[in-house]
Amino acid sequence: MDVRPSFAAQSYAQARTATAPKPETAGPGQSGFATAVNDFASVLRAGEDTAKAAMTGGADPHALVQALAATELAVETAVTVRDRVVEAYQEILRMPV
């Protein structure tokens, strides 16, 4: 495997733009939470498609690693949000009435 600094810098630049936040507004009748859920599902779906393509020889290992990293980040974010929601709920339960 030939690794050149220019190739590494180019790959880093592409990955950096892929993870940049996108200032999108929710569509009509769609909340920000619904948009986040749809984005989460699309990231998981894209990761699965890339993994299937890699198993059949249709995707290179670099694309597979990128898809797995994006999927891992999405799952970690969902788990963090869930933990915060549970923590807030438990805090509300501890409040004196």
N, CA, C and O atoms as CSV, one atom per row, in Angstrom:
chain,resi,resn,atom,element,x,y,z
A,1,MET,N,N,0.849,-1.183,0.000
A,1,MET,CA,C,0.000,0.000,0.000
A,1,MET,C,C,0.887,1.236,0.000
A,1,MET,O,O,1.752,1.397,0.860
A,2,ASP,N,N,0.663,2.087,-0.958
A,2,ASP,CA,C,1.467,3.298,-1.117
A,2,ASP,C,C,0.739,4.472,-0.453
A,2,ASP,O,O,-0.365,4.833,-0.859
A,3,VAL,N,N,1.362,5.062,0.566
A,3,VAL,CA,C,0.768,6.191,1.266
A,3,VAL,C,C,1.638,7.417,1.036
A,3,VAL,O,O,2.797,7.467,1.446
A,4,ARG,N,N,1.057,8.388,0.377
A,4,ARG,CA,C,1.784,9.627,0.118
A,4,ARG,C,C,1.161,10.746,0.932
A,4,ARG,O,O,-0.048,10.746,1.163
A,5,PRO,N,N,1.973,11.698,1.370
A,5,PRO,CA,C,1.429,12.797,2.182
A,5,PRO,C,C,0.340,13.587,1.470
A,5,PRO,O,O,-0.620,14.021,2.106
A,6,SER,N,N,0.473,13.778,0.173
A,6,SER,CA,C,-0.551,14.540,-0.550
A,6,SER,C,C,-1.875,13.788,-0.569
A,6,SER,O,O,-2.938,14.395,-0.443
A,7,PHE,N,N,-1.813,12.466,-0.726
A,7,PHE,CA,C,-3.029,11.656,-0.704
A,7,PHE,C,C,-3.679,11.701,0.674
A,7,PHE,O,O,-4.900,11.801,0.786
A,8,ALA,N,N,-2.860,11.628,1.723
A,8,ALA,CA,C,-3.390,11.688,3.086
A,8,ALA,C,C,-4.029,13.038,3.361
A,8,ALA,O,O,-5.088,13.106,3.984
A,9,ALA,N,N,-3.401,14.110,2.905
A,9,ALA,CA,C,-3.959,15.452,3.111
A,9,ALA,C,C,-5.265,15.620,2.351
A,9,ALA,O,O,-6.207,16.232,2.854
A,10,GLN,N,N,-5.322,15.080,1.150
A,10,GLN,CA,C,-6.541,15.169,0.355
A,10,GLN,C,C,-7.674,14.378,1.016
A,10,GLN,O,O,-8.809,14.851,1.069
A,11,SER,N,N,-7.378,13.195,1.512
A,11,SER,CA,C,-8.396,12.385,2.193
A,11,SER,C,C,-8.886,13.081,3.456
A,11,SER,O,O,-10.076,13.052,3.767
A,12,TYR,N,N,-7.961,13.707,4.184
A,12,TYR,CA,C,-8.347,14.432,5.393
A,12,TYR,C,C,-9.262,15.604,5.043
A,12,TYR,O,O,-10.249,15.852,5.736
A,13,ALA,N,N,-8.939,16.314,3.984
A,13,ALA,CA,C,-9.758,17.460,3.585
A,13,ALA,C,C,-11.159,17.011,3.190
A,13,ALA,O,O,-12.133,17.698,3.498
A,14,GLN,N,N,-11.277,15.878,2.518
A,14,GLN,CA,C,-12.585,15.364,2.142
A,14,GLN,C,C,-13.369,14.925,3.369
A,14,GLN,O,O,-14.567,15.193,3.465
A,15,ALA,N,N,-12.716,14.259,4.301
A,15,ALA,CA,C,-13.397,13.807,5.505
A,15,ALA,C,C,-13.827,14.993,6.358
A,15,ALA,O,O,-14.880,14.950,6.995
A,16,ARG,N,N,-13.033,16.033,6.374
A,16,ARG,CA,C,-13.354,17.209,7.174
A,16,ARG,C,C,-14.623,17.886,6.672
A,16,ARG,O,O,-15.448,18.322,7.475
A,17,THR,N,N,-14.793,17.981,5.345
A,17,THR,CA,C,-16.008,18.594,4.816
A,17,THR,C,C,-17.221,17.691,5.007
A,17,THR,O,O,-18.347,18.181,5.097
A,18,ALA,N,N,-17.008,16.392,5.069
A,18,ALA,CA,C,-18.125,15.476,5.263
A,18,ALA,C,C,-18.690,15.574,6.673
A,18,ALA,O,O,-19.874,15.312,6.888
A,19,THR,N,N,-17.859,15.945,7.624
A,19,THR,CA,C,-18.327,16.023,9.002
A,19,THR,C,C,-18.722,17.430,9.413
A,19,THR,O,O,-19.138,17.640,10.552
A,20,ALA,N,N,-18.603,18.392,8.520
A,20,ALA,CA,C,-18.976,19.770,8.848
A,20,ALA,C,C,-20.481,19.869,9.031
A,20,ALA,O,O,-21.233,19.211,8.313
A,21,PRO,N,N,-20.932,20.681,9.980
A,21,PRO,CA,C,-22.372,20.811,10.189
A,21,PRO,C,C,-23.023,21.493,8.997
A,21,PRO,O,O,-22.448,22.386,8.375
A,22,LYS,N,N,-24.236,21.049,8.696
A,22,LYS,CA,C,-24.978,21.614,7.583
A,22,LYS,C,C,-26.120,22.465,8.146
A,22,LYS,O,O,-27.007,21.931,8.812
A,23,PRO,N,N,-26.115,23.757,7.896
A,23,PRO,CA,C,-27.189,24.605,8.419
A,23,PRO,C,C,-28.468,24.408,7.622
A,23,PRO,O,O,-28.734,25.127,6.659
A,24,GLU,N,N,-29.252,23.425,8.036
A,24,GLU,CA,C,-30.509,23.146,7.363
A,24,GLU,C,C,-31.658,23.503,8.294
A,24,GLU,O,O,-31.551,23.383,9.515
A,25,THR,N,N,-32.712,23.924,7.720
A,25,THR,CA,C,-33.912,24.185,8.503
A,25,THR,C,C,-34.882,23.047,8.269
A,25,THR,O,O,-34.837,22.383,7.232
A,26,ALA,N,N,-35.742,22.827,9.214
A,26,ALA,CA,C,-36.723,21.766,9.094
A,26,ALA,C,C,-37.734,22.136,8.020
A,26,ALA,O,O,-38.108,23.298,7.863
A,27,GLY,N,N,-38.159,21.135,7.299
A,27,GLY,CA,C,-39.144,21.352,6.251
A,27,GLY,C,C,-40.506,21.622,6.845
A,27,GLY,O,O,-40.675,21.567,8.063
A,28,PRO,N,N,-41.477,21.911,6.004
A,28,PRO,CA,C,-42.817,22.186,6.520
A,28,PRO,C,C,-43.388,20.956,7.221
A,28,PRO,O,O,-43.422,19.865,6.652
A,29,GLY,N,N,-43.831,21.143,8.447
A,29,GLY,CA,C,-44.413,20.051,9.218
A,29,GLY,C,C,-43.387,19.103,9.809
A,29,GLY,O,O,-43.756,18.040,10.310
A,30,GLN,N,N,-42.121,19.455,9.766
A,30,GLN,CA,C,-41.085,18.565,10.282
A,30,GLN,C,C,-40.250,19.307,11.312
A,30,GLN,O,O,-39.722,20.386,11.040
A,31,SER,N,N,-40.135,18.721,12.493
A,31,SER,CA,C,-39.364,19.362,13.556
A,31,SER,C,C,-37.885,19.057,13.391
A,31,SER,O,O,-37.498,18.228,12.567
A,32,GLY,N,N,-37.069,19.730,14.178
A,32,GLY,CA,C,-35.638,19.481,14.150
A,32,GLY,C,C,-35.307,18.078,14.608
A,32,GLY,O,O,-34.359,17.469,14.112
A,33,PHE,N,N,-36.085,17.553,15.557
A,33,PHE,CA,C,-35.857,16.193,16.045
A,33,PHE,C,C,-36.147,15.182,14.944
A,33,PHE,O,O,-35.402,14.217,14.776
A,34,ALA,N,N,-37.222,15.396,14.196
A,34,ALA,CA,C,-37.560,14.473,13.107
A,34,ALA,C,C,-36.475,14.493,12.038
A,34,ALA,O,O,-36.144,13.452,11.469
A,35,THR,N,N,-35.926,15.654,11.765
A,35,THR,CA,C,-34.837,15.757,10.805
A,35,THR,C,C,-33.621,15.004,11.297
A,35,THR,O,O,-32.962,14.314,10.519
A,36,ALA,N,N,-33.312,15.128,12.588
A,36,ALA,CA,C,-32.165,14.425,13.164
A,36,ALA,C,C,-32.356,12.911,13.083
A,36,ALA,O,O,-31.411,12.181,12.785
A,37,VAL,N,N,-33.558,12.447,13.344
A,37,VAL,CA,C,-33.841,11.009,13.271
A,37,VAL,C,C,-33.691,10.520,11.829
A,37,VAL,O,O,-33.131,9.450,11.589
A,38,ASN,N,N,-34.184,11.293,10.885
A,38,ASN,CA,C,-34.052,10.904,9.480
A,38,ASN,C,C,-32.590,10.883,9.054
A,38,ASN,O,O,-32.176,9.989,8.315
A,39,ASP,N,N,-31.800,11.857,9.510
A,39,ASP,CA,C,-30.374,11.885,9.195
A,39,ASP,C,C,-29.659,10.678,9.808
A,39,ASP,O,O,-28.798,10.069,9.173
A,40,PHE,N,N,-30.026,10.339,11.049
A,40,PHE,CA,C,-29.440,9.185,11.724
A,40,PHE,C,C,-29.729,7.909,10.937
A,40,PHE,O,O,-28.839,7.086,10.726
A,41,ALA,N,N,-30.972,7.755,10.509
A,41,ALA,CA,C,-31.353,6.564,9.754
A,41,ALA,C,C,-30.631,6.507,8.410
A,41,ALA,O,O,-30.236,5.430,7.964
A,42,SER,N,N,-30.460,7.649,7.769
A,42,SER,CA,C,-29.785,7.648,6.469
A,42,SER,C,C,-28.295,7.319,6.623
A,42,SER,O,O,-27.715,6.664,5.758
A,43,VAL,N,N,-27.674,7.772,7.721
A,43,VAL,CA,C,-26.263,7.432,7.965
A,43,VAL,C,C,-26.121,5.931,8.187
A,43,VAL,O,O,-25.198,5.310,7.661
A,44,LEU,N,N,-27.028,5.347,8.961
A,44,LEU,CA,C,-26.971,3.903,9.195
A,44,LEU,C,C,-27.199,3.132,7.907
A,44,LEU,O,O,-26.513,2.147,7.632
A,45,ARG,N,N,-28.167,3.584,7.118
A,45,ARG,CA,C,-28.473,2.921,5.857
A,45,ARG,C,C,-27.265,2.997,4.899
A,45,ARG,O,O,-26.930,2.013,4.240
A,46,ALA,N,N,-26.628,4.157,4.831
A,46,ALA,CA,C,-25.465,4.317,3.957
A,46,ALA,C,C,-24.307,3.430,4.424
A,46,ALA,O,O,-23.593,2.854,3.603
A,47,GLY,N,N,-24.125,3.323,5.733
A,47,GLY,CA,C,-23.084,2.442,6.264
A,47,GLY,C,C,-23.325,0.984,5.922
A,47,GLY,O,O,-22.399,0.252,5.572
A,48,GLU,N,N,-24.588,0.569,6.029
A,48,GLU,CA,C,-24.925,-0.813,5.679
A,48,GLU,C,C,-24.710,-1.070,4.194
A,48,GLU,O,O,-24.183,-2.115,3.812
A,49,ASP,N,N,-25.116,-0.120,3.354
A,49,ASP,CA,C,-24.937,-0.283,1.913
A,49,ASP,C,C,-23.458,-0.369,1.544
A,49,ASP,O,O,-23.071,-1.177,0.700
A,50,THR,N,N,-22.635,0.465,2.178
A,50,THR,CA,C,-21.200,0.434,1.902
A,50,THR,C,C,-20.591,-0.877,2.384
A,50,THR,O,O,-19.725,-1.441,1.714
A,51,ALA,N,N,-21.036,-1.368,3.542
A,51,ALA,CA,C,-20.517,-2.640,4.052
A,51,ALA,C,C,-20.900,-3.790,3.121
A,51,ALA,O,O,-20.085,-4.677,2.866
A,52,LYS,N,N,-22.125,-3.781,2.617
A,52,LYS,CA,C,-22.543,-4.825,1.670
A,52,LYS,C,C,-21.721,-4.746,0.386
A,52,LYS,O,O,-21.306,-5.767,-0.163
A,53,ALA,N,N,-21.491,-3.524,-0.085
A,53,ALA,CA,C,-20.704,-3.357,-1.307
A,53,ALA,C,C,-19.262,-3.811,-1.089
A,53,ALA,O,O,-18.652,-4.383,-1.992
A,54,ALA,N,N,-18.718,-3.565,0.087
A,54,ALA,CA,C,-17.348,-3.983,0.372
A,54,ALA,C,C,-17.237,-5.507,0.424
A,54,ALA,O,O,-16.216,-6.070,0.028
A,55,MET,N,N,-18.277,-6.169,0.909
A,55,MET,CA,C,-18.251,-7.634,0.973
A,55,MET,C,C,-18.297,-8.264,-0.405
A,55,MET,O,O,-17.744,-9.344,-0.614
A,56,THR,N,N,-18.952,-7.601,-1.346
A,56,THR,CA,C,-19.048,-8.148,-2.700
A,56,THR,C,C,-17.958,-7.603,-3.616
A,56,THR,O,O,-17.901,-7.950,-4.795
A,57,GLY,N,N,-17.095,-6.750,-3.072
A,57,GLY,CA,C,-16.000,-6.208,-3.865
A,57,GLY,C,C,-16.354,-4.926,-4.590
A,57,GLY,O,O,-15.590,-4.482,-5.447
A,58,GLY,N,N,-17.485,-4.316,-4.276
A,58,GLY,CA,C,-17.922,-3.113,-4.961
A,58,GLY,C,C,-17.455,-1.822,-4.328
A,58,GLY,O,O,-17.667,-0.753,-4.900
A,59,ALA,N,N,-16.825,-1.883,-3.167
A,59,ALA,CA,C,-16.356,-0.668,-2.492
A,59,ALA,C,C,-14.932,-0.913,-1.981
A,59,ALA,O,O,-14.572,-2.026,-1.599
A,60,ASP,N,N,-14.157,0.129,-1.985
A,60,ASP,CA,C,-12.785,0.002,-1.499
A,60,ASP,C,C,-12.759,0.046,0.036
A,60,ASP,O,O,-13.700,0.550,0.649
A,61,PRO,N,N,-11.712,-0.468,0.652
A,61,PRO,CA,C,-11.627,-0.498,2.111
A,61,PRO,C,C,-11.666,0.897,2.743
A,61,PRO,O,O,-12.165,1.061,3.857
A,62,HIS,N,N,-11.144,1.895,2.036
A,62,HIS,CA,C,-11.150,3.262,2.567
A,62,HIS,C,C,-12.584,3.770,2.729
A,62,HIS,O,O,-12.908,4.401,3.736
A,63,ALA,N,N,-13.438,3.500,1.749
A,63,ALA,CA,C,-14.840,3.913,1.835
A,63,ALA,C,C,-15.537,3.172,2.967
A,63,ALA,O,O,-16.386,3.741,3.653
A,64,LEU,N,N,-15.186,1.917,3.164
A,64,LEU,CA,C,-15.782,1.140,4.250
A,64,LEU,C,C,-15.403,1.720,5.606
A,64,LEU,O,O,-16.249,1.842,6.492
A,65,VAL,N,N,-14.137,2.076,5.769
A,65,VAL,CA,C,-13.687,2.652,7.039
A,65,VAL,C,C,-14.382,3.985,7.296
A,65,VAL,O,O,-14.786,4.263,8.425
A,66,GLN,N,N,-14.525,4.810,6.263
A,66,GLN,CA,C,-15.220,6.085,6.426
A,66,GLN,C,C,-16.672,5.880,6.815
A,66,GLN,O,O,-17.186,6.585,7.684
A,67,ALA,N,N,-17.347,4.914,6.177
A,67,ALA,CA,C,-18.747,4.640,6.495
A,67,ALA,C,C,-18.894,4.117,7.917
A,67,ALA,O,O,-19.825,4.494,8.628
A,68,LEU,N,N,-17.975,3.247,8.332
A,68,LEU,CA,C,-18.033,2.729,9.699
A,68,LEU,C,C,-17.777,3.822,10.729
A,68,LEU,O,O,-18.401,3.834,11.791
A,69,ALA,N,N,-16.865,4.738,10.422
A,69,ALA,CA,C,-16.589,5.843,11.341
A,69,ALA,C,C,-17.801,6.767,11.452
A,69,ALA,O,O,-18.128,7.226,12.546
A,70,ALA,N,N,-18.463,7.043,10.343
A,70,ALA,CA,C,-19.658,7.889,10.376
A,70,ALA,C,C,-20.779,7.210,11.151
A,70,ALA,O,O,-21.496,7.862,11.909
A,71,THR,N,N,-20.930,5.903,10.962
A,71,THR,CA,C,-21.952,5.156,11.684
A,71,THR,C,C,-21.657,5.140,13.179
A,71,THR,O,O,-22.560,5.312,13.998
A,72,GLU,N,N,-20.392,4.933,13.532
A,72,GLU,CA,C,-20.001,4.925,14.947
A,72,GLU,C,C,-20.276,6.277,15.600
A,72,GLU,O,O,-20.763,6.337,16.729
A,73,LEU,N,N,-19.968,7.354,14.896
A,73,LEU,CA,C,-20.227,8.687,15.416
A,73,LEU,C,C,-21.719,8.931,15.604
A,73,LEU,O,O,-22.127,9.534,16.597
A,74,ALA,N,N,-22.534,8.472,14.666
A,74,ALA,CA,C,-23.980,8.646,14.768
A,74,ALA,C,C,-24.551,7.869,15.954
A,74,ALA,O,O,-25.405,8.375,16.682
A,75,VAL,N,N,-24.078,6.649,16.141
A,75,VAL,CA,C,-24.574,5.833,17.261
A,75,VAL,C,C,-24.130,6.433,18.589
A,75,VAL,O,O,-24.919,6.487,19.533
A,76,GLU,N,N,-22.879,6.883,18.680
A,76,GLU,CA,C,-22.401,7.497,19.924
A,76,GLU,C,C,-23.193,8.771,20.243
A,76,GLU,O,O,-23.483,9.046,21.407
A,77,THR,N,N,-23.536,9.533,19.228
A,77,THR,CA,C,-24.334,10.738,19.434
A,77,THR,C,C,-25.730,10.381,19.934
A,77,THR,O,O,-26.245,11.018,20.853
A,78,ALA,N,N,-26.342,9.363,19.331
A,78,ALA,CA,C,-27.680,8.939,19.760
A,78,ALA,C,C,-27.654,8.437,21.206
A,78,ALA,O,O,-28.572,8.720,21.975
A,79,VAL,N,N,-26.620,7.705,21.572
A,79,VAL,CA,C,-26.509,7.200,22.944
A,79,VAL,C,C,-26.314,8.355,23.923
A,79,VAL,O,O,-26.880,8.337,25.016
A,80,THR,N,N,-25.526,9.351,23.547
A,80,THR,CA,C,-25.308,10.510,24.416
A,80,THR,C,C,-26.600,11.291,24.616
A,80,THR,O,O,-26.906,11.715,25.731
A,81,VAL,N,N,-27.354,11.480,23.545
A,81,VAL,CA,C,-28.639,12.188,23.659
A,81,VAL,C,C,-29.598,11.401,24.547
A,81,VAL,O,O,-30.289,11.978,25.386
A,82,ARG,N,N,-29.637,10.093,24.361
A,82,ARG,CA,C,-30.503,9.255,25.200
A,82,ARG,C,C,-30.120,9.367,26.666
A,82,ARG,O,O,-30.986,9.497,27.530
A,83,ASP,N,N,-28.811,9.315,26.950
A,83,ASP,CA,C,-28.351,9.422,28.334
A,83,ASP,C,C,-28.738,10.763,28.953
A,83,ASP,O,O,-29.131,10.827,30.118
A,84,ARG,N,N,-28.623,11.835,28.166
A,84,ARG,CA,C,-28.992,13.157,28.678
A,84,ARG,C,C,-30.487,13.255,28.953
A,84,ARG,O,O,-30.895,13.867,29.940
A,85,VAL,N,N,-31.301,12.661,28.097
A,85,VAL,CA,C,-32.750,12.686,28.298
A,85,VAL,C,C,-33.116,11.906,29.554
A,85,VAL,O,O,-33.941,12.360,30.347
A,86,VAL,N,N,-32.513,10.739,29.741
A,86,VAL,CA,C,-32.790,9.938,30.939
A,86,VAL,C,C,-32.327,10.681,32.187
A,86,VAL,O,O,-33.016,10.676,33.207
A,87,GLU,N,N,-31.174,11.311,32.109
A,87,GLU,CA,C,-30.662,12.082,33.246
A,87,GLU,C,C,-31.596,13.248,33.593
A,87,GLU,O,O,-31.846,13.511,34.769
A,88,ALA,N,N,-32.103,13.934,32.589
A,88,ALA,CA,C,-33.033,15.044,32.833
A,88,ALA,C,C,-34.336,14.527,33.444
A,88,ALA,O,O,-34.889,15.154,34.348
A,89,TYR,N,N,-34.820,13.402,32.962
A,89,TYR,CA,C,-36.041,12.820,33.510
A,89,TYR,C,C,-35.842,12.428,34.973
A,89,TYR,O,O,-36.716,12.675,35.804
A,90,GLN,N,N,-34.708,11.825,35.288
A,90,GLN,CA,C,-34.439,11.450,36.677
A,90,GLN,C,C,-34.307,12.672,37.567
A,90,GLN,O,O,-34.713,12.640,38.729
A,91,GLU,N,N,-33.746,13.744,37.041
A,91,GLU,CA,C,-33.635,14.996,37.803
A,91,GLU,C,C,-35.011,15.581,38.089
A,91,GLU,O,O,-35.254,16.101,39.177
A,92,ILE,N,N,-35.899,15.497,37.126
A,92,ILE,CA,C,-37.270,15.985,37.329
A,92,ILE,C,C,-37.971,15.142,38.395
A,92,ILE,O,O,-38.719,15.681,39.211
A,93,LEU,N,N,-37.742,13.847,38.398
A,93,LEU,CA,C,-38.353,12.975,39.401
A,93,LEU,C,C,-37.844,13.292,40.812
A,93,LEU,O,O,-38.572,13.100,41.786
A,94,ARG,N,N,-36.618,13.770,40.928
A,94,ARG,CA,C,-36.047,14.089,42.241
A,94,ARG,C,C,-36.519,15.432,42.788
A,94,ARG,O,O,-36.291,15.734,43.960
A,95,MET,N,N,-37.165,16.234,41.966
A,95,MET,CA,C,-37.601,17.555,42.422
A,95,MET,C,C,-38.693,17.422,43.484
A,95,MET,O,O,-39.589,16.587,43.365
A,96,PRO,N,N,-38.606,18.257,44.524
A,96,PRO,CA,C,-39.667,18.208,45.544
A,96,PRO,C,C,-40.955,18.824,44.975
A,96,PRO,O,O,-40.926,19.775,44.193
A,97,VAL,N,N,-42.056,18.257,45.391
A,97,VAL,CA,C,-43.351,18.732,44.892
A,97,VAL,C,C,-43.917,19.790,45.791
A,97,VAL,O,O,-45.003,20.307,45.528
